[in-house]
Amino acid sequence: MLNPHEAALESKCERIARIITRQYGVKVKIEGGRAYIDLENKVIVLPHMKGDALEHVAGMIDGFLDHECSHAIFTDGSLVIDTAKGDRALWNFWNVIEDSWVEREMGKRFIGCGQNLRRLNEAVMKQNREHWDSADGIQKLATAMAECWRGLSCPDDFYGDPVVGDLLRALDPEVQAGYKITSTQGALDLARRILDKIQSMSPPPPQPQGSEENQPEEGEGDGQGQGSGDAEGEETGNDKNDQNSKGSEGQANSSSQEPQEAPEGESECQGMDPQQQSVQEQAQALQAAIEGGDFGDFKDAEDLMNDLLSEVPDRIRDSDPEEYYVFSEEYDEETHYGDKDRWDWSDEYRELRNEISDYLGSIATTLELALAAEAQARWVGGSRRGRKFDKRAFPAWVCGSRDDRIYRQKEQHEAWDVAVSLLWDCSGSMQRFRPGSPSYLARLAAIAFHEALTRVGIMHEVLGFNTGGTSHPELTGRVEKAKDQGEDLDRYSRLAERDQRMVFVPWGAEDGRAICAINGRSANRDGECVMWAAKRLAMRPEKRKVLIVGSDGRPNGARYGYTEKKYLQEVVGQVISAGIELYAIGIMDDNVKKYYPHHLTINSIEELPGAVMHQLAQALFQRQGTNHGYLPEIRKPGYR
């Protein structure tokens, strides 16, 4: 039962959501454990913040809501999702530009937002500045641009920085253009211009001397230099930012566009002024990170809010009951997918499978060879009955030994006799489906899991869970009836709320197209759903049973936080005691170590497919911590 103070804070959070909805016309939902905005549906999602959590973020919550409301009001979500899909570098640069201009628009339309947003941005930039001296170039460039466009700094404040100072000076036309953005399309266009310009200023990798690429074609002579000049003019003409920029910054820009052809015996950097050389070096250092879509440790408003929430300790135990009770599990929603749904996902599934085809082929082959080696038939001696003699024991028996264990039996290794279940947390923090997002990588991981095990013939299923089950009037009526009868409902961790449990790939199915339904919504009651998956697994006839749980946080969906977490620990112990092998994967969150004895935490979502297969390999090929030589090496796939 919640104490009055906690109940009042919870009502305050709900009241904030109603005020935002009424004032800005933006839909706000309170669910899950993370704060974010669903751009596609124009919905701001706040976590369940009670007691200490709400107090801890009280100074930032108003600014965060104003920031996300500015996105909901001004950002064209469908445009950016369609345009930047698959290009993480473009998405990241767009996000920095978009954040700045929507906040400016928000301040113009709603005067009172300015102070909230400034306080929020000062906290965000302070976080980005904490490790400034050791920060990489991409983080410094993003921080400098974000501070300038928000009016917290001026461009020349960063010109002395040895990592990005000269590059930022060369990008001055783009920085100035950032102050004038008025649309999502404009922000996307500027992000492209910045990426293209950094690439153009980054010198190409040096060609080996004597290579065919460095040799002029027959009859070219000095015309090669003229051709280089023409190429330079064409490139400069495509850079709209350099058409009217002159002066010191313009000289830096134009100098970066000089022909790269150096006289024979002279390096490319000779004859180049120091500032131009510095620009090239800084641009080249950033290019590798940009191509990989890596934005370093740069933080934005959403990151700050979720970092603050992660610092909040668990709720006080005295306010929560020790035992976890559910009013009824009868009405929980178990979703299966029909032929029409699977047909609609055919193209998407094929595209995702093709994206990991090389990686999938190698891991499936490794699993196949390893299982084949493990599953070879073996003759085991020491039996008193059988059809074949044990060649080691039979001679001694003939010579008078009383040991009559002279036969041998053919045994099949247990590695084939296994059922594996993958249970995936599909709560709200897994939402925002786009390349590089948790839900996107979760689909790739599940596809790799399914395709590899299908290929080697291992029985398996792929499941998901969240608290997104729709309400059921009969269950609500039963709860109300119990209340009228005087039953103590405060002891229940879950009353009329329903779980949604998804069966993406049922036992024995080869069709994995429903994996494309993996996405995030609502919250997560891990303990109940781990037990659900374990009960499904326990019904399998296979001798060995393996359950792999993927989660990006702690359980967060019941009424009592302490009780819910304690219950998950109890469920894990009960599942393991029942003889089910249990493994967990923490996605950019190490909370799994609090609940699962066997766990693996990844700090980058790009590692996710490999992590799933690594846990599977450990489960299949390790016995009591001993590797029998069949644990495959997991090769990280190359994402586009």
N, C-alpha and C positions, 0 to 999 in steps of 0.2 A: 504494500500500500504506500502510495506517495505521501510524504508529509506535506503540510499546507504550503511551505515555502517553495518546494519543488513544483507543486501544482500551480502555484501562482506564476512561476517563471514559465512553465509550459504554456499557460494561457497567454502570457505576454508574447511569446514567440508566435503563437497563432494569431494574436491581435496584430502584430507587425505584418504578417502575411496579408491579412485582410485590408490593412491600410494601404499597403503597396498595390494590391489589386484594385482598390477603389480609386486611388489617386492617379495611377499611371495606366490603368487598363491592362495590366500584365498579369498573367496567371502565375501564381506561386504555389508550389507543392512542398509539403514538409514530409520527407521520407528519406530512407537510406542513411548513410553515414558520411556523405560528402556533399559539398556545396558546388553547384555548377549551373550552367544554363544550357538548355536544350534548344539550340538555335533553330532547328528545323521546325519545332512545334511552338516556339516562343514561350517556353515555360522555364521559370526559375525554380530550381530544386534546392531546398535547404534541408540539412540533416535534422534529426530529432535532437534538439538542443535543450537540455534540462540543467538546472542547478548550476554547477561549476562551469559547465560548457558554455552556457549563455553568458555568464559573468566574464569568462575568459575572453570572449570575442565581442563583448559589449561595445568597446570603443571602435570596432571596425565594421560591425554588422550593418550600420546605416550606410556607410560608404560602399560596402560590397553590394548591397541591394540596389543602390543608386547606379553603380557601375553595370550590374547585370541588367537592370531595367533599361539603361541606355542602349545595350545591345538588342534587347527585345523590341525596343521602339524603332531604332534607326538601322540596324544591320539587316541586310538582305541575306538571310541564312541560306536559302536555296541556291542563290548565286554562288556564294563562296564554297558551299559543299560540292556543287557540280564542277566549279572551276578548279579548285585546289585539291580535289580528290587525287590521291596518289602522289602528291608533291608536298612533302613535309616541310621543305625549306621555304617554299612559297607560302604555305599556311602559317609558318612561324613569323615570317616577316610581315605578312598581312595582319596578323594578330596584333603586333606592336603598333602598326599604323592605325588599325581600326579602333583599338582601345582608346587612343588619344583623341581621334576626331569625334567618336560618339560621346565621349565625356564632355568635350567642348559644346557639342550640340545639346547635351543634357543640361549643362549649366546655363545655356541661353534660354531654354524653354522653362526650366524650373530653377529659379534663382537660388533657392535654399540648398541645392545639391552641391554647390561649389565647395563649401567648407567640408562637407563629408568626404567628397572625392579627394580633396587636397590632403586631408588627414590620412586617408587610405593610401594614397600614392606616396606620401612621405614615408610611411611604414614599409611599403613594397620596395622603394628605392634604397631605404636604409638596409633592408635585408640583402639586396643585390650588391651594396657597397661594403658589406662586412668583410668580404675577402677579396677586395678589389685588386690588391697587389699581386695575388696569385691567380686571379681570374684569367680565363682564356680570352682570345680575341673576339669570338662571336658573342660571348656574354657581355664584354665591355661595349661592343658596338651597339647591341640591343639596348643596354642600359643607358648609354649616352643619347641615343635617339629618343627613347621613351622619356627621359628627363627633359630634353629640349622641347619636345612637342607638348609636354604638359606644363611648360613654363617654370620648371624647377631648376633648370640650368640653361646656359648658353653654349652654343657649339664650341666657341673658342676656349671654354673651360677645359676641354678635352684635347686640344691640339698638341699639348705637350706630352701626352701619354705615348710612351715608346712602342706600345703594342698596336694601337689603332689611331693614334693622333693624326698622322699624315694621311691615312686612308679616309678618315672622317673629313678632313679638310678637302680632299678630292671629291668627296660625296656631298659637298655643300649645296649644290643645286638640288639634289634629292632631299636633303634635310629641309631646305627652304620650301620645297614643294609639299612636304608633309604638313606644314602649317595651313595649307589651303585645301586639303582634302574635304570633299563634301558628299561622298557617296562610297558605298562598298566597292563599286566598280573602280572608282578612283584609287582606293586603297590597294586593290589587287594590281592595278596597272603600275602604281608606284613600287610595289613590292617586286614586280618583274623587272622594272628598270634598275632597281638596286642590285638585284641578283645578276642581271646581265652586265652591269657596269663593273662589279667586282670581278666577274669572270674575265671581262675584257682587259682589266688592269693586271690580272694575274698572268705572268709569262707562261707560255707552254713549256712542258718538260723538254729539256735539252735533247737534241738528236745526236746520236753517236757520230763522231767525225768520220767522214768517208761514206756515210750512208747514202742511199739513193735519194732520200728526201732532201739532202743538203746539196745535191749536185744539180747545177742548172741544165735544163734541157738543151739539146743541140740547137744552136742558132739564136739562143736567148741573149747571151752576153749581158750588156748593161741593162737590157730591157727588164731583167728580173727585178732590179731595184725599182724601176718605174711601176712595175706591176704591184709591188708591195705598197707603193705610195697610193695607187688606185684603191687597193683593198682598205688602206687606212681611211681614205676619204669616204668610202662606202660605209665603213663601220661608224665613223663619226657622224655621218648623216643620219644613221639609225638611232643615235643617242640624242633624244630630244632635249635632254638636260644640258648638253654642251653647246647648243646652237647659239645661245645668247650669253653664255658665261665667259667673261674675260677677267683680266686682273690677275692677282696672285693665285687665286684658286683656279681660275680658268687656265692659267699657264700650267698649273700642276696637272689638270685634266688633259690638256692638249699634249703635254709632254709624255703622258702615259700612252698616248696614241701614236707616238713616233714609230717609224718602221723598226721592226725588230732585227732587221738584217744588219749584222755587224761586219766590218771589213775582216778579211782573212787574217787569222792570227790574233784577232782582238776579241775579247769577251763581250757579251751582250751588255754588261753593266758598264764597260768602259765608254766614256763619252756621255754618260748619263748623269745628270745632276743628282746630288745626294737625296733631295726630296723625292725626285721621281723614283730613284732606286728604293727608297724606304716605302713608297706607296706600293710598288710591285711586290716587295717582300711581305708587307702586311696583308695585301690582297691574296697572295699565294698561301699564306698561313691560314687564312680563313676559308679558302676554297674547299679544302678537304672536308671540313666540318659542314659546310653548306651542302655539298654534294650528298653527304650522309643524312641530311635533315636534322643534324644535331645542333641544338641551341644551347648547349652547355647547361649551366646551373641558373640560367636566367629565370627569375620569378615574376609572375604576374599576380593580379588581385586574387584570382581563384586559388593559386598556389599558396598565397599568404593565409587565406582563410582556412584552408584545409591543414596547413602546418600548425596553425593555432589550435584547431580542433584536436589534432593528434597529440597535443601536449597535455590535454585534459585527462587527469587520472580517472580510473573507474569510480562509479558512484559509491557513496558510503554504504557499507554493508548493513549497517543497523536498520536502514530503511527498506531493505529488500528481504523477502522470505527466503528461506534456505532451499525449499523444494520447488521444483518446476512442474506446474500442472497446466494441462490444456483442457478447456471445457469440452471440446469434441474435435476429433480429427476426421469425423465421418464426411464432412463436407469439403475437405481440401480438394483442390482442383488438380487433376492429373491430365495433362495435355498430351495427346498423340496427334500425329499429323497425317492427313489423308493424301491420296494420290494427286489431287488438284494442287494442294500446297507444294508438294514435292516437285511437281511439273513446273510450277512458277519459279522455283529456285534452281532449275537445271542450269541455266546459263551462268548464274553467279557461282554455283558450286564448281562448275568446270573452270571458271576463271581463277578461283581461289586454289583449286587443286593444281592447276598449271603453274601457279606462282611458287609452289613448293615442290614441283615435280622432281627436280634434281635431288633436293634434300630427302624427299620421300623415298625415291628409288634407292638411295644409299642406305637409309636406316632400315627399310623393309628388307633389303638384301642381307644386311647384317643380322637382323632378327631371324630371318629364314635360315641362314647358315648356322647361327648359334643354336636355334631350336632343333635343327636337324641333328647337330652334334649331340645335344643333350638327350634327344629322344631316341637315339639308336638303341636297338634291342640289346640287352646284356644278359649273359648267362651267369647266374649266381649260384655258387656251390653251397654245400652244407645242408642239403635236404635229405630226408629219409625216404621220400617218394619222388618219382620222376621217370622220364623216358630216356634220359641220357646220364651216363656216369660222369662224375667229377674226376677228371684225370689226375688231380692232385691227391684225392683221398682214396681212390679205388685201389691202387697198388698196395697201400698199407693194410687195407681191409683184407685183400687176398692173402697177405702174409700173416694174418692172424689178429689184426687189430679188432677190438670190440666196438669201435666207433662206426656205427652203421649209417652215418650221414654221408653217403657215397653218391648221391644224385645231385644234379643241378637243374635249376629252373630258369626259364626265360622270362625276364622282367622288362617291362616298358618303363622308361624314365617318366617321372611325374610332370616334367615340364609341359607336356602336351595337355595334361589333365588339369587345366586352369581356366577360371573365368575372371575377367577383369572388368571393372566398372569405373568410368570417369564421371565424377560429379562436379558440376561447374556452378560457381556462385554467379548468378545473373542479376545481381542487385543494381541499384541506380548508378553506382560508380562505374559500372561496366558499360554505361550508355555512351552516346555521342559516337556512333559508329562511323569511322573513317579510317583510311590507311594509317597504321601506327597506333591506333587507339587500343585499349584493352580488349574491347569486344571483337575488333578485327583480328587481333592476334589470337584471341580465344578460339575463333572459328578455324584459323589456320592450324592451331594446335590440335583441335578436335578432329579435323580432317586428317592430319598426319597420323594421329592415334588410330582412327577408324580404318583408314586405307592400309596401314601397315599390318594391323592385326587381322584384317580380312584376308590379306595376301597370304599370311602364314597360317590361317585357319584357327585362330584362337577365339573362343567365344567371348564376346564383349558387348557392352552397351555404353551409350553416352547420355548423360542426364544433366538437368539444370534445375535451379530452384530460385525463387524469390517470394516475396510476400504479396505478389500482384494478383492473387485470386480475387475474383469479383465477389461481392457480397451475396449472401444467400438468405432470402426472407425466412425460411424455415429455421435456420440456425439462429438468426436474430430473435425470432419469436421464442425459441427455447431459452435463450439467455434472459429475455425479459420475464418469461414465466418463472424461471429460477429466482430472479430478483424479487418478484412479487411474493414468492413463497418464503422469502427471508433467508435464502442461501447466502453464505459469505462468499461473494464473488472476488474479493480482494486477494484471495489466495491464488487465483489463476494468473499465470503469466501470459496466457492468450485466451481471449473470450470469443467474440464473434468474428475476429479476423481470420481470413483463410489463406493458406499457403497455396502457391502455384508451383507445381512440379512438372517439369517438361521431360518427355522421353523423346530425345532427338533421334537416337538410333536404338531400337529395341533389341533384345537378345536374338542373335542369329540373323539379323537383317544385313544385307549387303548394300542397301540403298542408304547413303548418308546425306542426301540432299537437305534434309530437315535441319542439319547442323547450321545452315544459313539463318535459322531462326534465333540463334544465340544473340542476345542483346541484353541490355540492362534496364531495370525498372524497379521502383519501390525499394524495400529493405531486404534483410536476410536473417532468418532464424536457423542458424547452421545446425544446432544440436538435433532438432527435429528432422531435418532433411538428411543429415548424415545417417541417422537411424533408419529413415525410409529407404535410402539406398542400400544400407547394410542388410535390411530385411529382404529386399529384392535379391541381393547377392546370396544371402544364406539359403534361399530356395533353390539355387542352382545345384545340379548333381555333381559338378566337378569337385575334385578333391581339394584343390587349392583355390582360394578366393582372394582377389586383390582389389582394394578400393583406393582410388587416387582422387583426392579432393583438391580443387583449385580455388583459391580465395584471395581477394585483394584487400582484406581487412578482418576485423573482428566481428563476431555475431552482433547484430544490431537490428532487432525487429520485434522483440518482446516487450512487455511492460516493465520488467525489472532487469536492469543491466547486469548487476552482480549475479543474480539468479540464472540469467541466460548464459553467461560465460561459464559459471560453475557447472551448469547442466551439460554444456558441450564437452567439458573435461570428463564428466562422468560417462557420457555417451562414447567418447573415444576409448576409455578404459574398458567399457562393456563390449564394444565391437572387437577390440583386440583380444579380450578374454574369450570371446566366442570363436577364436581361431581365424578371424579375417585379418589379412595383412593390410595395414592402413598406412598410406603415404600422403603427404600434403605438399602443395606448392604455394608459396606466398608470392604474390605479384606486387613488387615494389612495396612490400609491407611485410615485416618480420613477425607479426602477431601470431602466425601459425606455430611458432616455436613454443608459445604458451600452452598450446592445446595438443599438439601431435608430437609423439616421440621421434618419428621419422619425418623429417621435413627438409625442404629446399627452398631458399628464398632467392628470387631474381630481382635485380635492381634496374633492369631495362626490359620493357615488354618485348623487344626484339628477341630476347632469349627464350620466350615462352614455349614455342613448339619444341625446341630442343630440350627444355626442362621437363615437359610432359614425357617425352620419350626416354629421357634419362631416368626418371623415376620408374617408368615401366621396365626399363632394362634392369635396374637394380632389383625390382621385385621378382623378375623372371630368372635372373641369372646369379643372384647372390643368396647364399644359404648361411644364415646366422653370422652375417658380416664377412663371410669369406667369398672372395671372387674366384670363381672356377675358371677364369680365363675367357669367359664368353661375354663380359660386359662390353657392349659396343661403344666406340668413341662417337659422341654426338657432334656432328658437324653443323655449325650455325648456318642457316640458309641465308642467301643473299636476297634481300627484299628490294624491290624496285621503288 
